[in-house]
Amino acid sequence: MAREKLPRNQLSRTAEFYRDNPEANEKHKQTSRIAAMRPARKRKNAETRRYRRNNGMEGQGGGDVHHKPNGQLQVMSASKNRRIK
């Protein structure tokens, strides 16, 4: 079941834009879908899922699993992980 839509005053600028422009929203969904189907992205997601599962984090919420430049995985907050990208 989909969650209820947030009221307009609680939306970020990007969310507000996509709500106001359904054509842009569809295009954004398509490009995101294509990016998620790439083999490299699938491998990376599988690695992070495996790490979360092995460390008892899967389904519990918590931080993001981040790939460090040397290939190791590290848990950090979502906001810090977004800043790195």
PyRosetta script that sets phi, psi and omega in degrees:
from pyrosetta import init, pose_from_sequence

init()
pose = pose_from_sequence("MAREKLPRNQLSRTAEFYRDNPEANEKHKQTSRIAAMRPARKRKNAETRRYRRNNGMEGQGGGDVHHKPNGQLQVMSASKNRRIK")
pose.set_psi(1, 131.2)
pose.set_omega(1, -179.7)
pose.set_phi(2, -74.1)
pose.set_psi(2, 144.9)
pose.set_omega(2, 178.4)
pose.set_phi(3, -76.6)
pose.set_psi(3, 162.4)
pose.set_omega(3, -178.8)
pose.set_phi(4, -70.1)
pose.set_psi(4, 150.1)
pose.set_omega(4, 178.1)
pose.set_phi(5, -69.1)
pose.set_psi(5, 143.2)
pose.set_omega(5, 176.9)
pose.set_phi(6, -72.3)
pose.set_psi(6, 151.2)
pose.set_omega(6, 174.0)
pose.set_phi(7, -65.5)
pose.set_psi(7, 153.3)
pose.set_omega(7, -174.7)
pose.set_phi(8, -55.6)
pose.set_psi(8, -35.2)
pose.set_omega(8, -177.4)
pose.set_phi(9, -73.5)
pose.set_psi(9, -7.8)
pose.set_omega(9, 178.3)
pose.set_phi(10, -104.2)
pose.set_psi(10, 0.9)
pose.set_omega(10, -177.8)
pose.set_phi(11, -83.6)
pose.set_psi(11, 147.8)
pose.set_omega(11, 171.7)
pose.set_phi(12, -74.8)
pose.set_psi(12, 170.1)
pose.set_omega(12, -179.6)
pose.set_phi(13, -61.8)
pose.set_psi(13, -40.1)
pose.set_omega(13, -178.6)
pose.set_phi(14, -67.1)
pose.set_psi(14, -46.2)
pose.set_omega(14, 180.0)
pose.set_phi(15, -61.6)
pose.set_psi(15, -38.9)
pose.set_omega(15, 178.1)
pose.set_phi(16, -63.3)
pose.set_psi(16, -42.3)
pose.set_omega(16, 179.3)
pose.set_phi(17, -60.8)
pose.set_psi(17, -48.9)
pose.set_omega(17, -177.9)
pose.set_phi(18, -67.3)
pose.set_psi(18, -29.9)
pose.set_omega(18, 176.8)
pose.set_phi(19, -70.1)
pose.set_psi(19, -36.4)
pose.set_omega(19, -179.3)
pose.set_phi(20, -78.5)
pose.set_psi(20, -21.9)
pose.set_omega(20, -175.2)
pose.set_phi(21, -123.9)
pose.set_psi(21, 84.5)
pose.set_omega(21, -176.5)
pose.set_phi(22, -61.7)
pose.set_psi(22, -31.4)
pose.set_omega(22, 178.7)
pose.set_phi(23, -66.1)
pose.set_psi(23, -43.7)
pose.set_omega(23, 178.4)
pose.set_phi(24, -65.0)
pose.set_psi(24, -36.4)
pose.set_omega(24, 179.0)
pose.set_phi(25, -63.6)
pose.set_psi(25, -42.8)
pose.set_omega(25, 178.7)
pose.set_phi(26, -63.6)
pose.set_psi(26, -42.9)
pose.set_omega(26, 179.3)
pose.set_phi(27, -62.8)
pose.set_psi(27, -41.3)
pose.set_omega(27, 178.8)
pose.set_phi(28, -62.7)
pose.set_psi(28, -42.5)
pose.set_omega(28, 178.7)
pose.set_phi(29, -63.1)
pose.set_psi(29, -41.1)
pose.set_omega(29, -179.6)
pose.set_phi(30, -64.3)
pose.set_psi(30, -46.3)
pose.set_omega(30, -179.0)
pose.set_phi(31, -66.8)
pose.set_psi(31, -35.6)
pose.set_omega(31, 177.2)
pose.set_phi(32, -66.0)
pose.set_psi(32, -40.5)
pose.set_omega(32, 178.8)
pose.set_phi(33, -62.6)
pose.set_psi(33, -42.9)
pose.set_omega(33, -179.8)
pose.set_phi(34, -64.4)
pose.set_psi(34, -43.2)
pose.set_omega(34, 179.8)
pose.set_phi(35, -64.2)
pose.set_psi(35, -36.9)
pose.set_omega(35, -178.7)
pose.set_phi(36, -71.2)
pose.set_psi(36, -20.0)
pose.set_omega(36, -178.4)
pose.set_phi(37, -88.4)
pose.set_psi(37, -5.3)
pose.set_omega(37, -179.0)
pose.set_phi(38, -66.9)
pose.set_psi(38, 140.4)
pose.set_omega(38, -178.3)
pose.set_phi(39, -57.7)
pose.set_psi(39, -39.7)
pose.set_omega(39, -179.4)
pose.set_phi(40, -64.5)
pose.set_psi(40, -40.1)
pose.set_omega(40, 179.4)
pose.set_phi(41, -66.6)
pose.set_psi(41, -40.3)
pose.set_omega(41, 178.4)
pose.set_phi(42, -62.6)
pose.set_psi(42, -42.4)
pose.set_omega(42, 178.8)
pose.set_phi(43, -61.8)
pose.set_psi(43, -44.7)
pose.set_omega(43, -178.7)
pose.set_phi(44, -64.0)
pose.set_psi(44, -43.1)
pose.set_omega(44, 178.3)
pose.set_phi(45, -64.5)
pose.set_psi(45, -37.8)
pose.set_omega(45, 178.8)
pose.set_phi(46, -65.2)
pose.set_psi(46, -39.3)
pose.set_omega(46, 177.9)
pose.set_phi(47, -62.2)
pose.set_psi(47, -45.9)
pose.set_omega(47, -178.4)
pose.set_phi(48, -67.6)
pose.set_psi(48, -37.6)
pose.set_omega(48, 176.9)
pose.set_phi(49, -63.0)
pose.set_psi(49, -44.4)
pose.set_omega(49, 179.4)
pose.set_phi(50, -60.5)
pose.set_psi(50, -43.4)
pose.set_omega(50, 179.1)
pose.set_phi(51, -61.9)
pose.set_psi(51, -46.2)
pose.set_omega(51, 179.6)
pose.set_phi(52, -63.5)
pose.set_psi(52, -40.5)
pose.set_omega(52, -179.9)
pose.set_phi(53, -65.2)
pose.set_psi(53, -45.7)
pose.set_omega(53, -178.0)
pose.set_phi(54, -67.8)
pose.set_psi(54, -24.2)
pose.set_omega(54, -179.0)
pose.set_phi(55, -103.4)
pose.set_psi(55, 13.3)
pose.set_omega(55, 175.2)
pose.set_phi(56, 69.0)
pose.set_psi(56, 24.5)
pose.set_omega(56, -177.5)
pose.set_phi(57, -100.9)
pose.set_psi(57, -16.0)
pose.set_omega(57, -173.9)
pose.set_phi(58, -66.1)
pose.set_psi(58, 128.0)
pose.set_omega(58, 178.7)
pose.set_phi(59, 79.8)
pose.set_psi(59, 4.2)
pose.set_omega(59, -177.5)
pose.set_phi(60, -105.0)
pose.set_psi(60, -3.0)
pose.set_omega(60, -173.8)
pose.set_phi(61, 80.9)
pose.set_psi(61, -149.1)
pose.set_omega(61, 178.2)
pose.set_phi(62, 93.6)
pose.set_psi(62, -163.7)
pose.set_omega(62, -174.0)
pose.set_phi(63, -77.5)
pose.set_psi(63, 173.7)
pose.set_omega(63, 175.7)
pose.set_phi(64, -85.4)
pose.set_psi(64, 151.8)
pose.set_omega(64, 172.8)
pose.set_phi(65, -95.7)
pose.set_psi(65, 122.7)
pose.set_omega(65, -172.7)
pose.set_phi(66, -111.0)
pose.set_psi(66, 136.2)
pose.set_omega(66, 174.1)
pose.set_phi(67, -85.7)
pose.set_psi(67, 117.0)
pose.set_omega(67, 176.4)
pose.set_phi(68, -78.0)
pose.set_psi(68, 160.8)
pose.set_omega(68, -178.5)
pose.set_phi(69, -57.5)
pose.set_psi(69, -29.8)
pose.set_omega(69, -179.3)
pose.set_phi(70, -84.1)
pose.set_psi(70, 3.1)
pose.set_omega(70, 176.2)
pose.set_phi(71, 97.9)
pose.set_psi(71, -11.5)
pose.set_omega(71, 178.6)
pose.set_phi(72, -73.3)
pose.set_psi(72, 158.6)
pose.set_omega(72, 177.5)
pose.set_phi(73, -105.7)
pose.set_psi(73, 143.0)
pose.set_omega(73, -177.2)
pose.set_phi(74, -140.9)
pose.set_psi(74, 142.9)
pose.set_omega(74, 177.8)
pose.set_phi(75, -93.7)
pose.set_psi(75, 131.3)
pose.set_omega(75, 177.1)
pose.set_phi(76, -149.3)
pose.set_psi(76, 167.3)
pose.set_omega(76, -179.7)
pose.set_phi(77, -66.7)
pose.set_psi(77, 153.6)
pose.set_omega(77, -178.6)
pose.set_phi(78, -61.9)
pose.set_psi(78, -38.7)
pose.set_omega(78, -177.7)
pose.set_phi(79, -66.9)
pose.set_psi(79, -39.0)
pose.set_omega(79, 177.0)
pose.set_phi(80, -67.3)
pose.set_psi(80, -39.3)
pose.set_omega(80, 179.8)
pose.set_phi(81, -63.8)
pose.set_psi(81, -38.8)
pose.set_omega(81, 177.8)
pose.set_phi(82, -66.5)
pose.set_psi(82, -35.0)
pose.set_omega(82, -179.0)
pose.set_phi(83, -66.6)
pose.set_psi(83, -31.3)
pose.set_omega(83, -176.8)
pose.set_phi(84, -70.8)
pose.set_psi(84, -37.5)
pose.set_omega(84, -171.3)
pose.set_phi(85, -61.4)
pose.dump_pdb("model.pdb")
